Amino acid sequence: METAGPRQGNLARVLGLVHAHGPLSRATLTEITGLNRSPIADLVFDLASSGLVEDARPDDDIIVETLADLARGRHTLAGFQ
């Protein structure tokens, strides 16, 4: 059996955090995970490209910050449906 590498672990961690807490900004994900901004941006991009999260911009926020949120209507977590 193959073990997950650090990238897969980080993808699962970010997805789990969004699942548990709802929409989180990339800054918050950076703070919680201890990862730098660039890897967080890459992880969110990969999760969004897979349809597991979506980037949303709050309508009422003057300082627009991208949020990672679970894709609407999708019930997939860490690759399991």
C-alpha positions as CSV (number, residue, x, y, z in Angstrom):
1,M,0.0,0.0,0.0
2,E,1.3,3.4,-0.9
3,T,1.5,6.1,1.7
4,A,0.4,9.7,1.0
5,G,3.2,12.2,0.6
6,P,3.4,15.6,2.3
7,R,1.5,17.3,-0.6
8,Q,-1.4,14.8,-0.3
9,G,-1.4,15.2,3.4
10,N,-1.6,19.0,3.1
11,L,-4.4,18.8,0.6
12,A,-6.3,16.6,3.0
13,R,-5.6,18.9,5.9
14,V,-6.8,22.0,4.0
15,L,-9.9,20.2,2.8
16,G,-10.6,18.9,6.3
17,L,-10.2,22.4,7.8
18,V,-12.7,23.9,5.3
19,H,-15.1,21.0,5.9
20,A,-14.9,21.5,9.7
21,H,-14.9,25.3,9.8
22,G,-16.6,26.5,6.6
23,P,-15.2,29.2,4.5
24,L,-11.6,30.2,5.5
25,S,-9.4,32.8,3.9
26,R,-6.1,31.8,2.6
27,A,-4.5,34.0,5.3
28,T,-6.4,31.9,8.0
29,L,-5.3,28.7,6.3
30,T,-1.7,29.9,6.4
31,E,-2.0,30.8,10.1
32,I,-3.6,27.5,11.1
33,T,-1.4,25.2,9.0
34,G,1.9,27.0,9.4
35,L,2.4,26.8,5.6
36,N,3.5,29.8,3.6
37,R,1.1,31.7,1.4
38,S,2.4,30.2,-1.9
39,P,1.8,26.6,-1.0
40,I,-1.6,27.5,0.4
41,A,-2.5,29.2,-2.8
42,D,-1.4,26.2,-4.8
43,L,-3.3,23.8,-2.6
44,V,-6.5,25.8,-2.8
45,F,-6.0,26.0,-6.6
46,D,-5.6,22.2,-6.9
47,L,-8.7,21.6,-4.7
48,A,-10.7,24.1,-6.7
49,S,-9.6,22.5,-10.0
50,S,-10.7,19.2,-8.7
51,G,-14.1,20.6,-7.8
52,L,-13.6,19.9,-4.0
53,V,-13.6,23.6,-3.0
54,E,-14.5,26.8,-4.7
55,D,-13.0,30.2,-4.4
56,A,-15.6,32.7,-3.2
57,R,-15.4,36.4,-2.7
58,P,-17.7,37.9,0.0
59,D,-20.1,40.5,-1.4
60,D,-20.0,42.7,1.6
61,D,-16.3,42.8,2.3
62,I,-14.6,46.1,1.3
63,I,-11.2,44.4,1.4
64,V,-11.9,41.4,-0.8
65,E,-10.1,38.2,0.4
66,T,-10.4,34.9,-1.4
67,L,-12.1,32.2,0.6
68,A,-11.8,28.5,0.3
69,D,-15.2,26.9,0.7
70,L,-16.4,23.4,0.0
71,A,-17.9,23.2,-3.5
72,R,-21.6,23.8,-3.3
73,G,-23.7,20.6,-3.5
74,R,-20.6,18.4,-3.5
75,H,-20.3,15.7,-0.8
76,T,-16.8,14.6,-1.4
77,L,-14.1,14.7,1.3
78,A,-10.5,13.6,0.7
79,G,-11.4,11.7,-2.5
80,F,-14.3,9.7,-1.2
81,Q,-17.8,10.1,-2.4
